[in-house]
Amino acid sequence: DIRMTQSPSSLSASVGDRVTITCRASQSVSDYLNWYQQKPGKVPKLLIYAASSLRSGVPSRFSGSGSGTEFTLTITSLQPEDFATYYCQQTYTSPYTFGQGTKLEIK
Amino acid sequence: EVQLVESGGGLVQPGRSLRLSCAAAGFIFDDYAMHWVRQVPGKGLEWVSGVSWTSDSLRYADSVKGRFTISRDNAKKSLHLQMNSLRVEDTALYYCVKDFRAGSASYVFGHWGQGTPVTVSS
């Protein structure tokens, strides 16, 4: 199985900050990498697919980059509604594994 | 608007069975692969199983292979997960999930139901 490792596991930031979350795969997943946001008590939402494609309706302050084994999710100018847990997921091969999550908290 | 409503969860003893269902609305159901993803409360996400729109491709996580069976009824716009030989470690919130792309399964999870809880305990 491909292991997905996110760093950091938790992160404190302030409104207006720029933050970057990293996701590393144990082997190459090409660009088959997706990012989800989950707020407390809510279901996950797809933000970015294919490493860098922004889902329609997702604010442009979210962006993704990377390929192979290293990927990043960047949020520029954090908004109050962005404080949540973020998960990466590879869809290169079954089983379609997720990272352990990065909890983004308000400083 | 896409709607996915799960049902069938509950408390069950280890070794017993449970059948989850998902009623879909708001999209052309038989155009999309469908999936089950689970989450232990307060923990991360685990893909469980997926089925292509034609049901010719069924995939399972190793942790459930041989015990769980995914199926769909396109006429009734429903998705099911038959869970046999349940274990304590199967305890989780089970989400019904619609594939992001029409046609071939991408395993990118575009829309999620609210989930149905499954508790396996003696």
Interface residues (C-beta under 8 A of the other chain):
Chain A: D1 N34 Y36 V43 P44 K45 L46 Y49 Y87 Q89 T91 S94 P95 Y96 T97 F98 G99 Q100 G101
Chain B: G44 L45 E46 W47 G50 R59 A61 D62 Y95 F100 S106 Y107 V108 F109 G110 W112 G113 Q114 G115
